């Protein structure tokens, strides 16, 4: 039996965007645009007739903004929502608010050349819709998470030339986290639960440039630990989490007895830049048994083999369980190849980090 097509509702105040997206998605037999709407008020009427599997939502619209509409959806009937946002600093901040409020993922659209961009990105956009359709968004209170504003980034230490191997033991510990679809909300839950004295953390969240800085700033305002977008030479230290910048790979390196990050360009790995595998493999090389690797919600298999490399190098490894994942792709692949020592729910991951820190402190 052929599976039913994914039902999509497009909500955007631009008639051009609605027309182009509809025409683009109609080319794929497994996707069906059931309705379009110029604002959330119209969208609500359409949803009374037929509820979509996926909502593609703009954020700046008349009568009701996209964030407010998103909160209503997540509070009343959680549904995968893809945010369409312009690639600007202002757009990035708004998109971070949307992800905090429960959006599954987002696509970026340029301010100029929109029609050509959307047409050229048809295959990638269809893939995003398919991924979102597999997501399991959780019910959220209407006011959840979107009110906190960003706090400016702190000063950046300079770095020197790294050495090329892991030490058997060091007072510095590293927690490496990799995540994708659903990860912005999951990371917020984990990082906000950590005490100020948590081990240094390095994170790859699949996200394009301009968005990671806003994401890090937002988390910085919510967490006891410092959270910042990584810059080349930043030291990995107690009480700090470094988020890989969008459009760049991030690697862990060692500088004397300390760990720091190296931010580099290069081709995408597993279709992603930053890539979780790139980070995890560097952590395996330079930190070895001084590290804890955690793979969380996300589509695809990025990070699975890198987590296995970490395990083989003596690191502890954890995967998020299926029940608590928005998309159980990356953790499933890691579990399948034996890369995860333990499989735990999202609400237990902060405890895994705390136990790792406590055990190492005793040792």
C-alpha positions in Angstrom: 0.0 0.0 0.0 1.3 3.4 -1.0 1.8 5.8 2.0 -0.4 8.8 2.1 1.3 12.0 1.0 2.6 14.5 3.6 -0.1 17.2 4.0 1.5 20.7 4.0 0.0 24.1 5.0 2.0 27.1 3.7 1.6 30.3 5.8 3.3 33.4 4.4 2.1 36.9 3.6 4.1 37.0 0.4 2.0 35.7 -2.6 5.2 35.0 -4.5 6.5 32.8 -1.7 3.2 30.9 -1.5 3.1 30.4 -5.3 6.7 29.3 -5.6 6.7 27.0 -2.7 3.4 25.4 -3.8 4.6 24.9 -7.3 7.9 23.5 -6.1 6.4 21.0 -3.7 3.8 19.8 -6.2 6.6 18.2 -8.1 7.0 15.6 -5.4 4.4 12.8 -5.3 4.9 12.2 -1.6 4.0 15.8 -0.6 0.7 17.5 -1.0 0.0 21.2 -0.3 -3.5 21.2 1.1 -3.8 24.9 1.6 -2.0 28.3 1.6 -2.7 31.3 3.8 -1.6 34.9 3.8 -1.7 35.1 7.6 -2.3 32.9 10.7 -6.0 34.0 11.0 -6.7 32.5 7.5 -4.5 29.5 8.4 -6.6 28.8 11.4 -9.7 28.6 9.3 -8.0 26.3 6.8 -6.9 24.0 9.7 -10.5 23.6 10.9 -11.2 21.9 7.6 -8.1 19.7 7.4 -5.2 19.5 9.8 -1.8 19.4 8.1 1.1 17.1 8.8 3.6 19.9 8.5 3.2 23.7 8.7 5.6 26.0 6.8 5.4 29.3 8.6 6.7 32.8 8.1 7.3 34.9 11.2 6.5 38.5 10.2 2.9 38.7 9.1 -0.1 40.9 9.5 -2.9 40.4 12.1 -1.0 37.7 14.0 2.8 37.2 14.0 4.2 33.7 13.4 5.6 33.3 16.9 2.2 33.8 18.5 0.6 31.4 16.0 3.3 28.8 16.6 2.7 29.0 20.4 -1.0 28.4 19.8 -0.3 25.3 17.7 2.1 23.8 20.2 -0.2 24.5 23.2 -3.3 23.1 21.5 -2.2 20.4 19.0 1.6 20.0 18.6 2.4 19.8 14.9 5.8 19.9 13.1 6.4 23.5 12.0 9.1 24.7 9.6 10.0 28.3 10.1 10.9 30.3 6.9 13.1 33.1 7.9 15.2 35.7 6.1 19.0 35.3 6.6 19.5 38.5 8.6 20.6 39.2 12.2 17.0 40.2 13.0 15.7 37.2 11.3 18.1 35.0 13.2 16.9 36.3 16.6 13.2 35.8 15.7 14.0 32.3 14.4 15.7 31.4 17.7 12.5 32.5 19.5 10.5 30.3 17.2 12.7 27.3 17.8 12.5 27.9 21.6 8.7 28.0 21.2 8.6 24.6 19.6 9.4 24.9 15.9 10.9 21.7 14.5 13.4 23.3 12.1 13.8 26.2 9.8 14.9 27.2 6.3 16.5 30.4 5.4 15.4 32.6 2.5 17.4 35.5 1.0 16.0 39.0 0.8 16.7 39.1 -2.9 16.6 36.4 -5.6 14.0 34.6 -3.6 12.3 32.8 -6.5 15.5 31.5 -8.0 16.7 30.4 -4.6 13.6 28.5 -3.7 13.5 26.8 -7.2 17.1 25.7 -7.0 16.6 24.4 -3.4 13.5 22.4 -4.3 15.1 19.0 -3.4 16.6 20.2 -0.2 13.3 21.8 0.9 11.3 18.7 0.1 13.8 16.7 2.2 13.3 19.2 5.1 9.5 18.7 4.8 9.9 14.9 5.0 12.2 15.1 8.0 9.8 17.4 9.8 6.9 15.0 9.1 8.7 12.4 11.1 9.2 14.7 14.1 7.3 14.3 17.4 6.9 17.8 18.8 5.9 18.0 22.5 3.1 20.0 23.9 4.3 23.3 25.3 2.7 26.1 27.3 1.9 29.1 25.1 4.4 31.3 27.0 7.2 28.8 27.0 10.7 29.9 26.2 10.4 32.8 23.8 10.5 35.8 26.2 14.2 35.8 27.2 16.3 38.2 25.2 20.0 37.6 24.2 22.9 38.8 26.4 26.1 39.9 24.7 29.0 37.5 24.2 31.9 37.7 26.6 35.5 38.3 25.8 37.5 35.7 23.8 40.8 34.3 25.0 43.6 33.9 22.4 45.0 30.5 21.5 48.5 29.1 20.6 49.6 26.2 18.5 48.0 22.9 19.5 49.7 19.6 20.2 48.6 16.5 18.4 47.6 13.7 20.8 45.4 13.0 23.8 46.9 12.9 27.3 46.1 9.8 29.4 44.8 12.1 32.2 44.2 15.8 32.6 42.4 18.0 35.0 40.3 19.4 32.1 37.4 17.4 30.9 35.4 17.7 27.7 31.7 17.0 27.0 31.0 16.9 23.3 27.4 17.1 22.1 26.0 16.6 18.6 22.4 17.3 17.6 20.2 18.4 14.7 16.4 18.5 14.2 14.8 19.3 17.5 18.2 20.0 19.1 17.7 23.7 19.9 15.0 22.9 22.4 16.8 19.8 23.7 20.0 21.7 24.2 18.1 24.4 26.1 16.7 21.8 28.4 20.1 20.2 29.0 22.2 23.3 29.4 19.8 25.2 31.6 19.9 22.3 34.0 23.7 22.4 34.5 25.4 24.1 37.4 28.0 26.8 36.9 30.9 24.4 37.6 30.0 22.0 34.8 32.9 20.6 32.6 33.7 22.4 29.4 31.3 21.6 26.6 31.6 21.7 22.8 28.5 21.5 20.7 27.6 21.0 17.1 24.0 21.9 16.3 23.2 21.8 12.6 22.5 25.4 11.8 23.5 27.9 9.1 25.7 31.0 9.7 24.1 34.0 11.4 21.9 31.8 13.5 24.4 30.2 15.8 25.5 33.5 17.3 21.9 34.4 18.2 21.3 30.8 19.5 24.3 31.0 21.7 23.5 34.4 23.0 20.0 33.3 23.9 21.2 30.3 25.8 23.8 32.5 27.6 20.9 34.5 29.0 19.1 31.4 30.3 22.0 29.3 31.6 24.2 29.4 34.7 27.1 28.4 32.5 28.6 30.7 29.8 27.4 29.9 26.3 29.0 31.5 23.2 29.5 30.9 19.6 32.9 29.4 19.2 35.8 31.4 17.7 39.1 30.0 16.7 41.4 29.5 19.8 38.6 29.7 22.4 39.5 27.6 25.4 37.3 24.8 26.5 37.0 25.4 30.3 34.8 24.7 33.3 31.5 26.6 33.1 31.6 27.3 29.4 29.8 25.8 26.4 31.0 26.6 22.9 28.6 26.3 20.0 30.1 25.6 16.5 29.5 28.5 14.2 27.2 27.9 11.3 29.0 27.4 8.0 32.2 26.2 9.7 33.5 23.0 11.2 34.7 23.0 14.8 37.5 20.7 16.1 38.9 20.1 19.5 42.7 20.5 19.9 45.1 20.5 22.8 47.3 23.3 23.8 49.7 22.1 26.5 47.4 20.8 29.3 44.4 22.8 28.0 41.8 22.1 25.4 40.7 24.7 22.9 38.7 24.7 19.6 39.8 25.2 16.1 37.2 26.7 13.7 37.9 25.7 10.1 36.3 25.9 6.7 36.0 22.9 4.4 33.5 20.8 2.5 30.3 19.6 4.2 30.6 16.2 5.9 27.4 14.1 5.9 25.8 17.0 4.1 26.5 19.3 7.1 28.8 22.1 8.0 29.3 22.1 10.9 29.4 18.3 11.2 29.1 16.3 14.4 31.5 13.7 13.0 34.2 16.3 12.5 33.9 17.4 16.1 33.6 13.9 17.6 36.6 12.5 15.7 38.8 15.4 17.0 37.6 14.8 20.5 38.5 11.1 20.2 41.9 12.1 19.0 42.8 14.8 21.5 40.7 14.1 24.6 40.3 10.3 24.5 39.2 9.0 27.9 38.9 12.6 29.2 35.7 13.1 27.3 32.0 12.3 27.3 30.2 12.1 24.0 26.5 12.7 23.7 24.4 12.3 20.5 20.9 13.8 20.6 17.8 14.2 18.4 18.3 14.7 14.7 17.7 13.3 11.2 20.4 11.3 9.4 23.6 9.6 10.7 26.0 12.5 11.3 27.9 11.8 14.5 27.3 8.1 14.8 30.7 7.0 13.5 32.4 9.8 15.3 30.8 8.7 18.6 32.1 5.2 17.9 35.6 6.7 17.5 35.2 8.4 20.8 34.1 5.1 22.5 37.1 3.3 20.9 39.4 6.0 22.3 38.2 5.4 25.8 35.5 8.1 26.1 32.1 7.6 27.7 29.2 7.8 25.3 25.5 8.4 25.6 22.6 8.5 23.1 19.2 10.1 23.6 16.4 7.6 23.7 13.7 7.4 21.0 10.8 8.5 23.3 12.3 11.9 24.1 13.7 12.6 20.6 11.9 14.9 18.2 13.6 12.8 15.4 15.2 9.5 16.3 17.7 9.4 13.5 21.2 10.3 14.7 20.9 8.5 18.0 19.4 5.4 16.4 22.3 5.1 13.9 24.8 5.5 16.8 23.0 2.8 18.8 22.9 0.5 15.8 26.7 0.5 15.4 27.3 0.1 19.1 28.6 3.6 19.6 26.5 4.4 22.7 27.3 2.9 26.1 24.1 4.2 27.6 20.7 5.3 26.1 18.8 7.7 28.3 15.9 10.2 28.1 16.4 13.9 27.5 15.6 14.6 31.1 18.6 12.4 32.2 21.3 13.9 30.0 22.2 16.7 32.4 22.6 14.1 35.1 25.0 12.1 32.9 27.1 15.2 32.5 27.1 15.8 36.3 28.0 12.2 37.0 30.9 12.4 34.5 32.2 15.5 36.2 31.8 14.1 39.7 33.5 10.8 38.8 36.4 12.5 37.2 36.8 14.9 40.2 37.0 11.9 42.6 39.4 10.1 40.3 
